[in-house]
Structure formats: structure tokens, C-alpha cells
Amino acid sequence: MHVEVAAALPVAAPPAGALDARAKRVAEIAARHADAVDREGRFPAEAVAALKAERLFGIQIPRSLRGEGASMSEIAELCAILGRACSASAMVFAMHHIKLASLVTHGVDSAWHCGLMERIADEQLLIASSTTEAGIGGDLRNSLCAVEADGDTFRLTKEASVISYGAQADLILATARRHPEAATSDQVLVALLADQITLERTSVWDTLGMRGTCSDGFLLKAEGLPLVQVLQKPFAEIAAQSMLAASHLLWGSVWFGISSYAVDRARAFVQGEARKKPGQVPPGALRLAEAANALQAMKSTVVAGLERYEAAKGDPDALSAIGFSIMLNNVKTTVSAQAVDIVQRALSVVGILGYKNGTPFSLGRQLRDVLSAPLMISNDRILSNTANLLLVQKGSGKLLSA
């Protein structure tokens, strides 16, 4: 059993080209396999191998820990690029960086977790998340399982209803109660390397869309692991100061990428119709304009959220403020609904050629994938949380401030 972070390897130089150029090379590979990934409900292994080859899994890690110090905005751009090519590959990339954001923001005071980040950068380890649990559903702010300490080691058993690409991950960050007597909301985040745990599959991810995320359910067990692998900062702070922002902003960027691809397909279709009948405005042109307007509004929402996050980064009070949380909640609920609407608008422009599989204008996969957006995490749950926050927030009538 592996219980220590390996010694640092020699630093590998990043591949040639800017981040977006590297992501575009991955996107070309992802696009070639996207239909097979969806049809077979399999992990996007080719795209993930390309992400590792382009060394894009460690870019968020600070340069002092052998990463590239990429900002959330830069990572969001890559999520959008990948989202145009393969929704599942983009979501795997986004979920990896959502969890990495928690390590980067809250693990720098721990020598063990700093060593882990160096290893992630060197070896391009893929990170998965285990926050959902049988008995609590999608409420990530409560846990039933607990860290059971025994001297300097601990054990953990978790009935995880979903661990996206859990069987393929090199590292899982799992939530649990701080100790067996702790309240369900008194949680910590635990880093678990793949060779330290056992995973027994309890359910299979057979879904309408986002099939390649392979979000199966597992019984997760770990025993005899060093307590230093437990982040001591309360998960409530981790969620508020890093995970919430990263989730909503990077998911939103993936959905923007999917929506952007759909609008481009609609534009290409209308342009083709216009060439057939010069001097006449094709019937779908008006609907295309509406879809393009909606896409621009969606982009503005995500970009504004990223700008707010970058301005607040490094300020725990700003990141934990009620207004900031409401803003992030609104980004998620707004953008997820916009994404579904935009892809549906694009499909209405393209018509039967978009509905059919195997045409240059097929949008069935994109529509099925984007229908997951309002469900992960449920918009109803988020709106309920926003309603509670609004009860204690003071209003502001200013246009340019929250």
C-alpha cells in the first residue's frame, strides 16, 4: 500500500504552444472519438491521454510546486474549447480542475499536500471527486461517513452514490465527517491515492447524456492511511472559498462550449441555405440571430462571474460573502438554463438534419449532454439555497456592484 507522496521527479517542460493551442490539439483528438464515447458509454481515454501528453492536468498548480500557475479564467477557456469537441472529455477536465482548485487554495500549508501537488504536476495525475453519498443524495454539505482515526492513521468507508470516472482516477478527494461523533455538516476533505483504496462498483452510469463521464456508484474503503492526508481546514470553508466558484464557472464554460458548437452548426446550415437562393433570407436566419444573442448573453454571464472571482481570489472574506455566493448560484442556474435553450434553438434552425445522427449538422448528442446542466447540482436545490441567502442579505440598487 502506498502511503507517502513520491519524491519529486525532474521537471518536464510543457509542450510547445500557448494553453489554448495545446487544448485545441486535445480537442481534435476528443472530437474524433466523441460519438464512440457517447454511443458506448465509455471513458474518453484518448482525450484524457492527450490531456496528459499536453500536460494540462497540472497547469493550475503554482510554479513553485512545478505547475504553470494558470488562472481560473485560463482554465475556463480550455473547458470551452474542449466542450465544443466532446462534452464528456470537457467535463472530466473541468471536474479535475474543480478538485485541484481545493488543493491549490487550501493545501499549501501542508507539506504532504504540497508534495502531492508536485506529483500531480509531474505525473499528470487525474483527480476525481467523492462528495455524494447514499442517504444524503446530492447534498455535498453533509456526510454520513466519517474519518475514523487510530493513532496517526485513519480508515474510511463511504457508500458513494456517484464518483465520476472513479475507476479511472489516480486520486480521489472525498468528503467525510471529521470524526464519528461529529455533526453531518462538520466535514473534512481527504486525499486518497488510487493504490490506497478499494472500489466496489454498486451502480452503473447508464444515462441520456454525458455518458463518457462514467459516473458509477462505488463502495469506497480505505484503511491504515496517514492522517496527514486529511485537509484540516473545514470543508465548509473549502466549498465556499474554492469549490463553489470553480464548479459553477468551469461547468458553465463547458456548457458554453457545447452551446457555441450548436450555434456554429446552425450558422453553417443557414449560410448553406443562403448560397442556394441568393438574394433571399433563409427561414432560419431569424432563429439563428436569436440563438446568437442568447449565446452572447450566456458568455457575458460566465465572463462576469470569472472577473468577480479573479478580483476576490485570495480574500477569504470576499469569497465567503453572501453576495458572492448568490452571484455564483445565479451563474449556475442562469447559464445551465441558457445552454439548454440555445442548443434547442440551434436544433430548430437545422431541423431534421440536426435531429438525425451522422450528418454534418447532427446535434442530438449535444442536446442530450446539455440537458444534464440544470440537474448537476439541481437548480431547484441551488435556488432554494439562494432564497435562504437572500433572507439575510441587504439589498443594493447599484448597477455596477453586487
N, C-alpha and C positions, 0 to 999 in steps of 0.2 A: 504493500500500500504506500502510495506517495504522500508524504506529509510535509514536505518542505518545497518552497519555490526554488526551482533550479537556478544554479549560478548563471549570471548574465552571459549571453552569447555575444560574439563580435557584432557590432552594429552593421546591419545590412543597409546599403544605400537604397533610397526609394527609387522606383522605376522612373525612367525619363518622362518628362511632361508634367504639366500642372495637374492638380487634383481632378479637374473636370475632364481633361484628356484621358487620364487613367480610368476614370469612371465610364467614359464613352467606349473605351476598349472592352471593358467588362460588359457593358450594355449590349454590344454587338454579339457577344457570346450568349448572354442571357436571352436575347430575342430569338436566337436560333433554336433554343430548347424550350421556350416558354410554353408552346402548345403541348409538347410532350409532358412537361412538368404538370400542367393542368390536367391533361387527359388521364395520366397515370397516377395522379395524386402523389407524386414523388418529390423528394427533396431536390432543390435546384443545384445539384452537385457541381455541374460545370461552371455555373456562375459563381458559386462560393469558392471554387478552386481559383477562378480568375481574380476574385477579390483578394484572395491571399497572395496570389502571384503579383498583383499590383500593390500589395502591402497597404490596403485600405482599411483593414480592421484595427490598426494601431494609430491612425492619424490623429485621434483626439487626445492621445496621451501626451503630456508635456515633453518638450525636447529634453529636459533634464532627466527624464525617465525613458529616453530612447524613442519617443514618439515624434510627431510632427507639429503638435500644438494647434491642430485645426480647430476653428471656431464652430459653434453650433450652426451658424449661417452657411459656412462652407460645407458642412456635412449635410445640411438640408438640401443644398443644391445638388449634391450627389444622389440623394434619395429621389429627387425629382427626375434626374437623368435615368436612373435605374427603373423608376416607376413607369416610364414610357415604354420600356422594353419588356419587363417581366414583373408583374405585381408581387409575386411571391419572393423573388430574389431581392427586390427593393425592401420588402417588409422584413426579411431576415436581416438585411444590412441595417435597417432602422432600429429594429429591436436590439441588435447587438450594441449599437451606439447609445441607445437609451440606458442600457445597464452599465455600459462603460462610463457614462456621464456620472453615475453614482460613485464609481470608484475614483474617477478623476477629481470629483468635487469633495469627496469625504474620506478618501483613503490615503491622502498624502501625509497624514500624521502617524501612519502605521508603517513600520519598516517592512512587515510581512506583505502588506498590500502594495507598497511601493515596488517591492521585488516582484510581485505578481504582475503589476503593470509593465515592468520591464520585460517580463516573459511574454506577455500578450503582444507587445510591440515586436519582440524578436521572433517569436514563433507564430505570430498571427493567429492566436487562439480565438475561437468563436465562442461568444458568451450567449447563454440562454437565461431565461427568467423563470422563476417559480414563485409566483405571488398568489395565484388562485388555489383554492383548496376545497375538497369535498366538505360540505357542511356550511360554507360561507359564500360559495359561488364566486362572483367577480369582485367582491368587496376586498380590495387589496389592503385596506387599512385595518383588517382584523385577521388573526391567525388562531387556529386551534392547536397546531403542533407547537412544540417548544424545544429550545436548546436545553438538553439535559447534561449538565456539567458533572464531571467526575475528576476532581483534581484539576490538572491542566489540560484535560481533554474533554470532548463532548460527543454526544450521539444525537441523532435527529432522525425522526421518521415522519414523513409527510405524505398524505394522500393528495397528490397534486392532480386536480381535475384537468389541467392543461399545462403542458410545458412545450411551447413551440420549439420544434426541431431539437427536442431534448435528447433523442438518441444520437444526434449528430454533433452535439455541442462538445466543446473541450472544457467548458467551465459553466457552472450554473450558479447564479446568485439567487438564493432562496430566502424568503421571509419566514420568521417564526417568532413565537413569544420568547421573551428574554430568558425566562426560566419557567418551570412547570406551574408555579403558583402565580405567575404574572397575569394581568388582565389581557384579554384578547387583543386589545389595542396597544399594549406595551410590547412593541416588536423590535427585532433587530434584523440585519441583513447578513447572511452567511455566504461566504465564498466556498464553493465545493468543486474541486477538480474532478474531471470525469473518472479518473482511476481511483478516486477515493470513495465512490458511491456505487450503489446498485440501483438499477431502474427496472421495475417490473411493470410492463405495459398493462393498463387497466381499461383503456378505451382507445378507439381508433378515430382519427380525424377524417371523416367522410362527409364533405360539405359541398355547398353550392359553389363557392369560390374560395380564393386564397388557399387552394388545396396543397400547394407546394410548401406551405409553412409547416406541414406535418405536426400539427398541434395536438398530439396524442396525450392521453392521461397516463400518469405513472404513479406507482408507489415508490417513493424515494427513500432510501435508507443510507445513513452514514454513521460510522461508529469509530471511536478512538481517534478523533481528529483534534489537532491543537486548537485551543480556544482563541489563539491569536488570529484565526481565520474569521472570527466574528467581528464585524464592524461595531464598535462600541457606541457610536452616535445613534440615538433613537431613529428608527425607520421613519417616524413621523416627520422628522426634520429632513431626512434624506429625500422622502417623497415630495415634500413641499419645496425644497430648495434645488432639486435637480431632476428627479424622475418625472414629476408632473409636467414641467416645461419641455423636457426632452421628448416625452411621449407625444404630447399634443402637437408640437412643432414638427417633429420628424414624421409622424404619421401623416400630418396634414401635407407635408411635402411629397410623400409617396402618392397620396390621393391627387395632388395637383399634377404630378407626372402622368398618372393614368388619365386624368381629365384632359390634359394637354394633348396626349396622343389621340384621344377620341375626337377632339375638335380639329386636329390636323387631318384626320381621316375624312371628316365631314367637309373640310375646306377643299381637299383634293377632289372629292366627289363633285362638289358644286363647280369647281373650276373645269372639270371634265365635261360637265353638262353645258357650261357656258361656251366651251370650244365647239361643241356640236351645233349650237344655234347662236352664231354671232349676232350681237345686237339685241338679244333677249336676256332678261334677268331670269335665271333658273328659279323654279318654285321654292327650292330650299334655301335660297340666299338670305331671306329674312330670318329664318330659323337659325341659320349659321351665325348671323350677326348677333342674335340674342345669346347664343351659346358662347360666342367670343366675349361678349360683355360680361356674362356670368363668370367666365374663366378669369377675366381681369380682376373682377371683384374678389374672387377666391384668392388670387395671387396677392392682392393688396392686404387681405386679412392675414395671410401667413407671414408676409414680409413685415407687417406692422408688429406682429407677435414676436418675430425674431429680433427686431430692433429693440423692443421693450426688454426682451431677455438679455441681449448683449449689454444694454445700459445698466441692468440690475445685477449682472453677473459679479460675483464676489462680495455682494452685500446681502448677508443673510436676512436682515430685516426687510429689505425691499423684496427679496424673493419669497418671503413668508407673508407679505402683506395681503390683506383681504382683497384689495383691488387688483393685485397682480394675479391672484388665484382665479378671480372672476374673469379676468381678461383671458387667461389660458383656457378656462372652461368654455368661454364663448368661441374661442378659436376652434376648439374641437367640434362643438355642436354645429357651428355655422359651416365650417369647411366640409365636414362629413356629409351634411345635407346637400351642400352645393355640388359636391362631387357626383352624387347620385343623379341629381337634376341635370348636370352638364352632360354626362355620358348618355342619359336618356334623350336629351335634346339632339345630341350628335347622331344617335341611332335613328331618330325620327327624320333627320335630314337624309341620311344614307338609305334608309328604307330596307327593303328585303335583302340587299347585298350586305348590309351590316348584320342582319339577323342570321344569315347563312354563315356557316363555318367555311373556312378555306378560300375566301375571296380577299382581294386587296383591301376591302373596307370592313371586314368582319370585326364586330365589336362585342360579340357575346361574352367572351372571356373577360374583357374589361368591365362590362356591366355586372357580371356575377361577382367579380373581385371587389368592385367598389361598393356593392350592396353590404359588404361587411363593415363599412366605415361607421355608420350610425350605431353599430352593435358592439363595437370594441373600443372602449368600455361603453356600455349602453348610454345613449344620450339621455334617456329618462333618469338614470342614476346621476349623471353629471348635472342635469338641470335641477334635480332635487337638491344636490349639494349647493348649487349656485343660489337657489332660493333661500337656503339656510344662511348663506353668507350675506345675502342682501338684507336679511333681517337685522344684522348688526353693523352694516356699513352705512356711513354717512354719504348722502348723495352729492353729486357735483354737476353743475350745469355748464362746465367749461368744455369747449370743443376740442382743445388740444391737450388735455390731460385727463387721467382716469378719475 
